[in-house]
Amino acid sequence: MSHRIISWDEYFMGVAKLSAYRSKDPNTQVGACIVNEDNRIVGVGYNGLPRGCEDDLFPWESREGHLYDTKYPYVVHAELNAILNSIQKLKGCRIYVSLFPCHECTKAIIQSGIKEIIYEDDKYSGSESDRAAKRMLEVAHVTYRKIDKFDVKI
């Protein structure tokens, strides 16, 4: 009886998706996994509050109203967390992320030296942020590709 061996893309996306389960965001859980040229994981992250900021002191549920009263000024996105949590220089690395990066995370990805983004979901495709992100990636010669969704069984 043979069994299927998952690809590197499936493996690292699985790590990204598993990391997303750490997020307390009730609406969008995102995970990221950074891999070097030797297929070694060098950073992981999920969308959450900065270290030392207690989750119950911030407005996770609020998405509308004054910026101060929403989650948006407080949450560190998965991609930036993975970059900040990395254990080596990221030049030439790949980042696996469950949701295509916003324009702010794209700036950090480019600046860190990551050369490829592999993503699963592109639900904001065509938005202003998405268009700006893809424009920067093209000019900076950072490639990106979408992979098919697959279920991670936990």
OpenMM code with the backbone's topology and positions (N, CA, C; nanometers):
from openmm import Vec3, app, unit

residues = "MET SER HIS ARG ILE ILE SER TRP ASP GLU TYR PHE MET GLY VAL ALA LYS LEU SER ALA TYR ARG SER LYS ASP PRO ASN THR GLN VAL GLY ALA CYS ILE VAL ASN GLU ASP ASN ARG ILE VAL GLY VAL GLY TYR ASN GLY LEU PRO ARG GLY CYS GLU ASP ASP LEU PHE PRO TRP GLU SER ARG GLU GLY HIS LEU TYR ASP THR LYS TYR PRO TYR VAL VAL HIS ALA GLU LEU ASN ALA ILE LEU ASN SER ILE GLN LYS LEU LYS GLY CYS ARG ILE TYR VAL SER LEU PHE PRO CYS HIS GLU CYS THR LYS ALA ILE ILE GLN SER GLY ILE LYS GLU ILE ILE TYR GLU ASP ASP LYS TYR SER GLY SER GLU SER ASP ARG ALA ALA LYS ARG MET LEU GLU VAL ALA HIS VAL THR TYR ARG LYS ILE ASP LYS PHE ASP VAL LYS ILE".split()
positions = [
    Vec3(0.0840, -0.1180, 0.0000),
    Vec3(0.0000, 0.0000, 0.0000),
    Vec3(0.0888, 0.1248, 0.0000),
    Vec3(0.0714, 0.2105, -0.0962),
    Vec3(0.1525, 0.3310, -0.1031),
    Vec3(0.0725, 0.4504, -0.0514),
    Vec3(0.1431, 0.5474, -0.0086),
    Vec3(0.0789, 0.6712, 0.0358),
    Vec3(0.1445, 0.7886, -0.0354),
    Vec3(0.0685, 0.8931, -0.0454),
    Vec3(0.1170, 1.0117, -0.1163),
    Vec3(0.2053, 1.0950, -0.0240),
    Vec3(0.3192, 1.1339, -0.0757),
    Vec3(0.4084, 1.2241, -0.0042),
    Vec3(0.3723, 1.3663, -0.0468),
    Vec3(0.3507, 1.4552, 0.0485),
    Vec3(0.3156, 1.5920, 0.0119),
    Vec3(0.4376, 1.6654, -0.0432),
    Vec3(0.4105, 1.7635, -0.1281),
    Vec3(0.5180, 1.8438, -0.1878),
    Vec3(0.5725, 1.9433, -0.0849),
    Vec3(0.6868, 2.0039, -0.1163),
    Vec3(0.7406, 2.1092, -0.0298),
    Vec3(0.6401, 2.2232, -0.0167),
    Vec3(0.5772, 2.2613, -0.1289),
    Vec3(0.4775, 2.3683, -0.1233),
    Vec3(0.3645, 2.3338, -0.0257),
    Vec3(0.3149, 2.2118, -0.0331),
    Vec3(0.2077, 2.1705, 0.0582),
    Vec3(0.2560, 2.1682, 0.2031),
    Vec3(0.3769, 2.1201, 0.2227),
    Vec3(0.4338, 2.1120, 0.3578),
    Vec3(0.4466, 2.2509, 0.4208),
    Vec3(0.5106, 2.3429, 0.3493),
    Vec3(0.5330, 2.4753, 0.4065),
    Vec3(0.4047, 2.5568, 0.4167),
    Vec3(0.3121, 2.5385, 0.3221),
    Vec3(0.1821, 2.6051, 0.3349),
    Vec3(0.1064, 2.5460, 0.4539),
    Vec3(0.1228, 2.4171, 0.4763),
    Vec3(0.0614, 2.3546, 0.5936),
    Vec3(0.1131, 2.4149, 0.7230),
    Vec3(0.2430, 2.4427, 0.7294),
    Vec3(0.3011, 2.5083, 0.8472),
    Vec3(0.2427, 2.6489, 0.8638),
    Vec3(0.2309, 2.7214, 0.7519),
    Vec3(0.1718, 2.8564, 0.7566),
    Vec3(0.0284, 2.8497, 0.8068),
    Vec3(-0.0485, 2.7561, 0.7532),
    Vec3(-0.1892, 2.7452, 0.7925),
    Vec3(-0.2038, 2.6998, 0.9372),
    Vec3(-0.1165, 2.6120, 0.9828),
    Vec3(-0.1187, 2.5695, 1.1221),
    Vec3(-0.0863, 2.6880, 1.2138),
    Vec3(0.0099, 2.7703, 1.1727),
    Vec3(0.0448, 2.8893, 1.2513),
    Vec3(-0.0732, 2.9839, 1.2640),
    Vec3(-0.1568, 2.9908, 1.1602),
    Vec3(-0.2734, 3.0796, 1.1627),
    Vec3(-0.3683, 3.0464, 1.2771),
    Vec3(-0.3701, 2.9203, 1.3194),
    Vec3(-0.4577, 2.8812, 1.4300),
    Vec3(-0.4197, 2.9467, 1.5622),
    Vec3(-0.3001, 3.0052, 1.5712),
    Vec3(-0.2587, 3.0780, 1.6925),
    Vec3(-0.3238, 3.2156, 1.7004),
    Vec3(-0.3738, 3.2658, 1.5873),
    Vec3(-0.4325, 3.3997, 1.5841),
    Vec3(-0.5666, 3.4022, 1.6564),
    Vec3(-0.5868, 3.5063, 1.7342),
    Vec3(-0.7133, 3.5234, 1.8040),
    Vec3(-0.8115, 3.6094, 1.7248),
    Vec3(-0.7739, 3.6487, 1.6038),
    Vec3(-0.8619, 3.7303, 1.5206),
    Vec3(-0.9858, 3.6483, 1.4844),
    Vec3(-1.1046, 3.6954, 1.5206),
    Vec3(-1.2258, 3.6172, 1.4957),
    Vec3(-1.2700, 3.6189, 1.3492),
    Vec3(-1.2128, 3.7055, 1.2667),
    Vec3(-1.2571, 3.7191, 1.1287),
    Vec3(-1.1588, 3.6624, 1.0271),
    Vec3(-1.0320, 3.6897, 1.0446),
    Vec3(-0.9316, 3.6464, 0.9474),
    Vec3(-0.8083, 3.5958, 1.0210),
    Vec3(-0.7851, 3.4661, 1.0148),
    Vec3(-0.6643, 3.4077, 1.0721),
    Vec3(-0.5669, 3.3845, 0.9571),
    Vec3(-0.4490, 3.4442, 0.9682),
    Vec3(-0.3478, 3.4326, 0.8627),
    Vec3(-0.2191, 3.3799, 0.9247),
    Vec3(-0.1514, 3.2922, 0.8509),
    Vec3(-0.0232, 3.2396, 0.8944),
    Vec3(0.0796, 3.2551, 0.7851),
    Vec3(0.2069, 3.2604, 0.8250),
    Vec3(0.3169, 3.2740, 0.7299),
    Vec3(0.4332, 3.1867, 0.7739),
    Vec3(0.5067, 3.1367, 0.6752),
    Vec3(0.6236, 3.0526, 0.7000),
    Vec3(0.7320, 3.0933, 0.6005),
    Vec3(0.8490, 3.1302, 0.6504),
    Vec3(0.9611, 3.1696, 0.5652),
    Vec3(1.0603, 3.0538, 0.5584),
    Vec3(1.1065, 3.0258, 0.4365),
    Vec3(1.1924, 2.9106, 0.4101),
    Vec3(1.3154, 2.9567, 0.3327),
    Vec3(1.4314, 2.9057, 0.3716),
    Vec3(1.5526, 2.9436, 0.2993),
    Vec3(1.5749, 2.8528, 0.1778),
    Vec3(1.6851, 2.8760, 0.1089),
    Vec3(1.7141, 2.8031, -0.0147),
    Vec3(1.7392, 2.6542, 0.0082),
    Vec3(1.7657, 2.6150, 0.1333),
    Vec3(1.7878, 2.4739, 0.1675),
    Vec3(1.6600, 2.4067, 0.2181),
    Vec3(1.5444, 2.4715, 0.1968),
    Vec3(1.4156, 2.4211, 0.2458),
    Vec3(1.4125, 2.4050, 0.3977),
    Vec3(1.4733, 2.4996, 0.4651),
    Vec3(1.4712, 2.5030, 0.6114),
    Vec3(1.3836, 2.6199, 0.6548),
    Vec3(1.2979, 2.5953, 0.7514),
    Vec3(1.2115, 2.7007, 0.8035),
    Vec3(1.2958, 2.7954, 0.8885),
    Vec3(1.2890, 2.9247, 0.8565),
    Vec3(1.3692, 3.0238, 0.9286),
    Vec3(1.2832, 3.1290, 0.9984),
    Vec3(1.1505, 3.1222, 0.9814),
    Vec3(1.0612, 3.2158, 1.0492),
    Vec3(0.9165, 3.1761, 1.0287),
    Vec3(0.8366, 3.1914, 1.1320),
    Vec3(0.6919, 3.1696, 1.1217),
    Vec3(0.6214, 3.2831, 1.1945),
    Vec3(0.4975, 3.3067, 1.1567),
    Vec3(0.4207, 3.4114, 1.2233),
    Vec3(0.2729, 3.3981, 1.1927),
    Vec3(0.1952, 3.4703, 1.2702),
    Vec3(0.0503, 3.4769, 1.2508),
    Vec3(0.0062, 3.6169, 1.2886),
    Vec3(-0.1144, 3.6547, 1.2484),
    Vec3(-0.1608, 3.7894, 1.2809),
    Vec3(-0.2036, 3.7950, 1.4274),
    Vec3(-0.1392, 3.8854, 1.4991),
    Vec3(-0.1654, 3.8992, 1.6418),
    Vec3(-0.1108, 4.0301, 1.6942),
    Vec3(-0.1324, 4.0521, 1.8221),
    Vec3(-0.0864, 4.1751, 1.8856),
    Vec3(0.0632, 4.1688, 1.9159),
    Vec3(0.1265, 4.2840, 1.9290),
    Vec3(0.2690, 4.2851, 1.9646),
    Vec3(0.2918, 4.2199, 2.1011),
    Vec3(0.4102, 4.1664, 2.1182),
    Vec3(0.4496, 4.1037, 2.2442),
    Vec3(0.4226, 4.2006, 2.3599),
    Vec3(0.3618, 4.1501, 2.4648),
    Vec3(0.3353, 4.2310, 2.5832),
    Vec3(0.1994, 4.2995, 2.5823),
    Vec3(0.1301, 4.2988, 2.4712),
    Vec3(-0.0046, 4.3571, 2.4622),
    Vec3(-0.1065, 4.2461, 2.4839),
    Vec3(-0.1774, 4.2532, 2.5942),
    Vec3(-0.2740, 4.1484, 2.6277),
    Vec3(-0.3950, 4.1539, 2.5351),
    Vec3(-0.4310, 4.0390, 2.4806),
    Vec3(-0.5402, 4.0299, 2.3837),
    Vec3(-0.6719, 4.0878, 2.4342),
    Vec3(-0.7030, 4.0655, 2.5601),
    Vec3(-0.8333, 4.1099, 2.6107),
    Vec3(-0.8408, 4.2607, 2.6368),
    Vec3(-0.7322, 4.3327, 2.6156),
    Vec3(-0.7321, 4.4778, 2.6345),
    Vec3(-0.7512, 4.5551, 2.5036),
    Vec3(-0.7695, 4.4810, 2.3922),
    Vec3(-0.7795, 4.5448, 2.2611),
    Vec3(-0.9039, 4.4965, 2.1875),
    Vec3(-0.9545, 4.5788, 2.0964),
    Vec3(-1.0825, 4.5511, 2.0292),
    Vec3(-1.0718, 4.4554, 1.9094),
    Vec3(-1.0671, 4.3245, 1.9365),
    Vec3(-1.0567, 4.2252, 1.8298),
    Vec3(-1.1789, 4.2217, 1.7398),
    Vec3(-1.2959, 4.2416, 1.7961),
    Vec3(-1.4201, 4.2275, 1.7200),
    Vec3(-1.4479, 4.3464, 1.6287),
    Vec3(-1.4015, 4.4646, 1.6659),
    Vec3(-1.4388, 4.5871, 1.5945),
    Vec3(-1.3613, 4.6029, 1.4650),
    Vec3(-1.4377, 4.6200, 1.3550),
    Vec3(-1.3763, 4.6432, 1.2248),
    Vec3(-1.4211, 4.7757, 1.1649),
    Vec3(-1.5153, 4.8416, 1.2287),
    Vec3(-1.5663, 4.9693, 1.1784),
    Vec3(-1.5690, 5.0720, 1.2909),
    Vec3(-1.5708, 5.1992, 1.2518),
    Vec3(-1.5701, 5.3079, 1.3484),
    Vec3(-1.4368, 5.3797, 1.3447),
    Vec3(-1.4071, 5.4514, 1.4509),
    Vec3(-1.2800, 5.5231, 1.4612),
    Vec3(-1.1651, 5.4230, 1.4650),
    Vec3(-1.0571, 5.4533, 1.3956),
    Vec3(-0.9418, 5.3639, 1.3865),
    Vec3(-0.8985, 5.3144, 1.5246),
    Vec3(-0.8926, 5.4038, 1.6213),
    Vec3(-0.8485, 5.3712, 1.7572),
    Vec3(-0.9326, 5.2594, 1.8184),
    Vec3(-1.0581, 5.2530, 1.7810),
    Vec3(-1.1518, 5.1573, 1.8396),
    Vec3(-1.1649, 5.0285, 1.7578),
    Vec3(-1.0811, 5.0113, 1.6558),
    Vec3(-1.0821, 4.8894, 1.5750),
    Vec3(-0.9541, 4.8103, 1.6009),
    Vec3(-0.9470, 4.6920, 1.5446),
    Vec3(-0.8273, 4.6081, 1.5611),
    Vec3(-0.7100, 4.6549, 1.4753),
    Vec3(-0.7376, 4.7312, 1.3714),
    Vec3(-0.6379, 4.7582, 1.2676),
    Vec3(-0.5093, 4.8273, 1.3123),
    Vec3(-0.5124, 4.9242, 1.4024),
    Vec3(-0.3836, 4.9853, 1.4384),
    Vec3(-0.2982, 4.8997, 1.5324),
    Vec3(-0.3528, 4.7899, 1.5807),
    Vec3(-0.2844, 4.7103, 1.6832),
    Vec3(-0.2279, 4.5775, 1.6339),
    Vec3(-0.2865, 4.5203, 1.5310),
    Vec3(-0.2490, 4.3863, 1.4866),
    Vec3(-0.1236, 4.3900, 1.3995),
    Vec3(-0.0302, 4.3014, 1.4306),
    Vec3(0.0873, 4.2789, 1.3471),
    Vec3(0.0515, 4.1635, 1.2534),
    Vec3(0.0634, 4.1860, 1.1237),
    Vec3(0.0267, 4.0830, 1.0270),
    Vec3(0.1238, 3.9654, 1.0307),
    Vec3(0.0769, 3.8520, 0.9840),
    Vec3(0.1540, 3.7273, 0.9868),
    Vec3(0.2893, 3.7407, 0.9180),
    Vec3(0.2903, 3.8071, 0.8017),
    Vec3(0.4148, 3.8194, 0.7253),
    Vec3(0.5194, 3.8979, 0.8035),
    Vec3(0.4781, 4.0107, 0.8622),
    Vec3(0.5727, 4.0915, 0.9394),
    Vec3(0.6179, 4.0162, 1.0646),
    Vec3(0.5265, 3.9456, 1.1294),
    Vec3(0.5660, 3.8648, 1.2450),
    Vec3(0.6686, 3.7597, 1.2055),
    Vec3(0.6484, 3.6930, 1.0924),
    Vec3(0.7442, 3.5916, 1.0473),
    Vec3(0.8809, 3.6544, 1.0199),
    Vec3(0.8809, 3.7721, 0.9585),
    Vec3(1.0064, 3.8431, 0.9323),
    Vec3(1.0748, 3.8799, 1.0637),
    Vec3(0.9984, 3.9352, 1.1568),
    Vec3(1.0551, 3.9763, 1.2858),
    Vec3(1.1004, 3.8571, 1.3702),
    Vec3(1.0374, 3.7414, 1.3505),
    Vec3(1.0724, 3.6198, 1.4243),
    Vec3(1.1819, 3.5380, 1.3569),
    Vec3(1.2309, 3.5825, 1.2427),
    Vec3(1.3267, 3.5019, 1.1660),
    Vec3(1.4587, 3.4863, 1.2400),
    Vec3(1.5255, 3.3762, 1.2095),
    Vec3(1.6503, 3.3433, 1.2782),
    Vec3(1.7732, 3.3615, 1.1894),
    Vec3(1.7552, 3.4186, 1.0713),
    Vec3(1.8681, 3.4442, 0.9818),
    Vec3(1.8311, 3.5576, 0.8876),
    Vec3(1.9283, 3.6039, 0.8119),
    Vec3(1.9014, 3.6995, 0.7051),
    Vec3(1.8089, 3.6326, 0.6045),
    Vec3(1.7215, 3.7102, 0.5412),
    Vec3(1.6174, 3.6521, 0.4568),
    Vec3(1.6418, 3.6660, 0.3071),
    Vec3(1.7570, 3.7180, 0.2689),
    Vec3(1.7871, 3.7352, 0.1273),
    Vec3(1.7760, 3.6013, 0.0544),
    Vec3(1.6942, 3.5993, -0.0515),
    Vec3(1.6768, 3.4793, -0.1322),
    Vec3(1.5755, 3.3798, -0.0792),
    Vec3(1.5132, 3.4088, 0.0327),
    Vec3(1.4150, 3.3165, 0.0907),
    Vec3(1.2805, 3.3242, 0.0194),
    Vec3(1.1930, 3.2284, 0.0534),
    Vec3(1.0540, 3.2268, 0.0081),
    Vec3(0.9655, 3.2434, 0.1297),
    Vec3(0.8491, 3.3051, 0.1093),
    Vec3(0.7507, 3.3145, 0.2162),
    Vec3(0.6221, 3.2487, 0.1692),
    Vec3(0.5713, 3.1589, 0.2508),
    Vec3(0.4422, 3.0949, 0.2288),
    Vec3(0.3424, 3.1651, 0.3186),
    Vec3(0.2327, 3.2093, 0.2610),
    Vec3(0.1341, 3.2824, 0.3391),
    Vec3(-0.0054, 3.2410, 0.2943),
    Vec3(-0.0942, 3.2246, 0.3904),
    Vec3(-0.2283, 3.1756, 0.3579),
    Vec3(-0.3120, 3.2790, 0.2839),
    Vec3(-0.2796, 3.4072, 0.2982),
    Vec3(-0.3520, 3.5158, 0.2313),
    Vec3(-0.2501, 3.6092, 0.1658),
    Vec3(-0.2743, 3.6472, 0.0405),
    Vec3(-0.1804, 3.7348, -0.0297),
    Vec3(-0.1525, 3.8598, 0.0540),
    Vec3(-0.0274, 3.9028, 0.0636),
    Vec3(0.0097, 4.0142, 0.1514),
    Vec3(-0.0505, 4.1488, 0.1114),
    Vec3(-0.0780, 4.2300, 0.2113),
    Vec3(-0.1211, 4.3680, 0.1892),
    Vec3(-0.0004, 4.4506, 0.1435),
    Vec3(-0.0243, 4.5742, 0.1060),
    Vec3(0.0849, 4.6601, 0.0580),
    Vec3(0.1875, 4.6885, 0.1677),
    Vec3(0.1451, 4.6981, 0.2933),
    Vec3(0.2403, 4.7242, 0.4016),
    Vec3(0.3328, 4.6055, 0.4237),
    Vec3(0.2774, 4.4849, 0.4259),
    Vec3(0.3607, 4.3661, 0.4412),
    Vec3(0.4498, 4.3452, 0.3195),
    Vec3(0.3988, 4.3805, 0.2033),
    Vec3(0.4786, 4.3680, 0.0809),
    Vec3(0.6051, 4.4521, 0.0913),
    Vec3(0.5943, 4.5716, 0.1472),
    Vec3(0.7146, 4.6559, 0.1642),
    Vec3(0.8176, 4.5856, 0.2518),
    Vec3(0.7715, 4.5244, 0.3605),
    Vec3(0.8631, 4.4540, 0.4506),
    Vec3(0.9234, 4.3313, 0.3827),
    Vec3(0.8433, 4.2600, 0.3049),
    Vec3(0.8917, 4.1422, 0.2326),
    Vec3(1.0020, 4.1834, 0.1354),
    Vec3(0.9774, 4.2856, 0.0574),
    Vec3(1.0776, 4.3330, -0.0393),
    Vec3(1.2036, 4.3782, 0.0338),
    Vec3(1.1860, 4.4586, 0.1373),
    Vec3(1.2998, 4.5143, 0.2109),
    Vec3(1.3842, 4.4060, 0.2764),
    Vec3(1.3212, 4.2954, 0.3170),
    Vec3(1.3948, 4.1882, 0.3853),
    Vec3(1.4785, 4.1036, 0.2905),
    Vec3(1.4503, 4.1118, 0.1596),
    Vec3(1.5259, 4.0333, 0.0626),
    Vec3(1.4571, 3.9051, 0.0187),
    Vec3(1.3365, 3.8789, 0.0689),
    Vec3(1.2608, 3.7619, 0.0245),
    Vec3(1.2360, 3.7758, -0.1256),
    Vec3(1.2530, 3.6662, -0.1978),
    Vec3(1.2444, 3.6716, -0.3441),
    Vec3(1.1203, 3.6072, -0.4028),
    Vec3(1.0435, 3.5325, -0.3217),
    Vec3(0.9234, 3.4690, -0.3757),
    Vec3(0.8158, 3.4606, -0.2685),
    Vec3(0.6922, 3.4859, -0.3093),
    Vec3(0.5746, 3.4724, -0.2241),
    Vec3(0.4887, 3.3602, -0.2816),
    Vec3(0.4554, 3.2638, -0.1981),
    Vec3(0.3635, 3.1573, -0.2368),
    Vec3(0.2412, 3.1743, -0.1472),
    Vec3(0.1254, 3.1873, -0.2078),
    Vec3(0.0041, 3.2157, -0.1310),
    Vec3(-0.1085, 3.1247, -0.1764),
    Vec3(-0.2121, 3.1178, -0.0916),
    Vec3(-0.3247, 3.0305, -0.1199),
    Vec3(-0.4517, 3.1088, -0.1515),
    Vec3(-0.4768, 3.2157, -0.0804),
    Vec3(-0.6004, 3.2925, -0.0964),
    Vec3(-0.5665, 3.4336, -0.1430),
    Vec3(-0.6478, 3.4870, -0.2313),
    Vec3(-0.6271, 3.6216, -0.2846),
    Vec3(-0.7596, 3.6978, -0.2786),
    Vec3(-0.8247, 3.6923, -0.1603),
    Vec3(-0.9607, 3.7467, -0.1509),
    Vec3(-0.9691, 3.8972, -0.1703),
    Vec3(-0.8575, 3.9669, -0.1601),
    Vec3(-0.8600, 4.1126, -0.1825),
    Vec3(-0.8076, 4.1503, -0.3202),
    Vec3(-0.8021, 4.0536, -0.4106),
    Vec3(-0.7515, 4.0772, -0.5453),
    Vec3(-0.8239, 4.1946, -0.6115),
    Vec3(-0.7468, 4.2847, -0.6690),
    Vec3(-0.8040, 4.4003, -0.7372),
    Vec3(-0.8274, 4.5209, -0.6487),
    Vec3(-0.8131, 4.5049, -0.5172),
    Vec3(-0.8293, 4.6197, -0.4265),
    Vec3(-0.7113, 4.7148, -0.4436),
    Vec3(-0.7241, 4.8350, -0.3906),
    Vec3(-0.6143, 4.9335, -0.3992),
    Vec3(-0.4863, 4.8785, -0.3366),
    Vec3(-0.4999, 4.8160, -0.2193),
    Vec3(-0.3834, 4.7591, -0.1510),
    Vec3(-0.3198, 4.6492, -0.2348),
    Vec3(-0.4008, 4.5630, -0.2913),
    Vec3(-0.3517, 4.4526, -0.3735),
    Vec3(-0.2798, 4.5045, -0.4975),
    Vec3(-0.3393, 4.6016, -0.5621),
    Vec3(-0.2781, 4.6581, -0.6824),
    Vec3(-0.1440, 4.7235, -0.6502),
    Vec3(-0.1369, 4.7958, -0.5384),
    Vec3(-0.0117, 4.8599, -0.4977),
    Vec3(0.0935, 4.7541, -0.4637),
    Vec3(0.0524, 4.6487, -0.3933),
    Vec3(0.1450, 4.5413, -0.3570),
    Vec3(0.2041, 4.4769, -0.4817),
    Vec3(0.1185, 4.4414, -0.5763),
    Vec3(0.1661, 4.3738, -0.6980),
    Vec3(0.2521, 4.4660, -0.7841),
    Vec3(0.2214, 4.5943, -0.7822),
    Vec3(0.3051, 4.6902, -0.8557),
    Vec3(0.4464, 4.6937, -0.7988),
    Vec3(0.4565, 4.7001, -0.6649),
    Vec3(0.5886, 4.7008, -0.6012),
    Vec3(0.6635, 4.5708, -0.6267),
    Vec3(0.5936, 4.4584, -0.6174),
    Vec3(0.6582, 4.3287, -0.6381),
    Vec3(0.7154, 4.3166, -0.7787),
    Vec3(0.6409, 4.3617, -0.8767),
    Vec3(0.6879, 4.3544, -1.0143),
    Vec3(0.8120, 4.4406, -1.0352),
    Vec3(0.8106, 4.5616, -0.9844),
    Vec3(0.9254, 4.6512, -0.9995),
    Vec3(1.0478, 4.5979, -0.9251),
    Vec3(1.0255, 4.5370, -0.8073),
    Vec3(1.1351, 4.4849, -0.7252),
    Vec3(1.1787, 4.3443, -0.7679),
    Vec3(1.1125, 4.2869, -0.8683),
    Vec3(1.1447, 4.1529, -0.9191),
    Vec3(1.1291, 4.0450, -0.8131),
    Vec3(1.0237, 4.0589, -0.7315),
    Vec3(0.9874, 3.9547, -0.6365),
    Vec3(0.8713, 3.8779, -0.7002),
    Vec3(0.8892, 3.7483, -0.7172),
    Vec3(0.7866, 3.6686, -0.7826),
    Vec3(0.6797, 3.6265, -0.6824),
    Vec3(0.5629, 3.5960, -0.7342),
    Vec3(0.4552, 3.5444, -0.6497),
    Vec3(0.3729, 3.4466, -0.7307),
    Vec3(0.3233, 3.3459, -0.6607),
    Vec3(0.2395, 3.2465, -0.7266),
    Vec3(0.1375, 3.1911, -0.6290),
    Vec3(0.0231, 3.1608, -0.6865),
    Vec3(-0.0878, 3.1057, -0.6093),
    Vec3(-0.0822, 2.9542, -0.6201),
    Vec3(-0.1053, 2.8856, -0.5083),
    Vec3(-0.1159, 2.7394, -0.5126),
    Vec3(-0.2573, 2.7014, -0.4739),
    Vec3(-0.2970, 2.5844, -0.5164),
    Vec3(-0.4314, 2.5355, -0.4872),
    Vec3(-0.4490, 2.5127, -0.3376),
    Vec3(-0.5708, 2.5365, -0.2915),
    Vec3(-0.6036, 2.5109, -0.1524),
    Vec3(-0.6076, 2.3602, -0.1279),
    Vec3(-0.5654, 2.3241, -0.0082),
    Vec3(-0.5799, 2.1851, 0.0334),
    Vec3(-0.6092, 2.1869, 0.1825),
    Vec3(-0.6713, 2.0830, 0.2304),
    Vec3(-0.7094, 2.0756, 0.3717),
    Vec3(-0.5924, 2.0262, 0.4547),
    Vec3(-0.5729, 2.0926, 0.5678),
    Vec3(-0.4753, 2.0480, 0.6649),
    Vec3(-0.5531, 1.9788, 0.7759),
    Vec3(-0.5315, 1.8520, 0.7958),
    Vec3(-0.6008, 1.7755, 0.9000),
    Vec3(-0.5205, 1.7850, 1.0282),
    Vec3(-0.5863, 1.8304, 1.1323),
    Vec3(-0.5163, 1.8416, 1.2621),
    Vec3(-0.5713, 1.7391, 1.3583),
] * unit.nanometer
topology = app.Topology()
chain = topology.addChain("A")
for resn in residues:
    res = topology.addResidue(resn, chain)
    for name in ("N", "CA", "C"):
        topology.addAtom(name, app.Element.getBySymbol(name[0]), res)
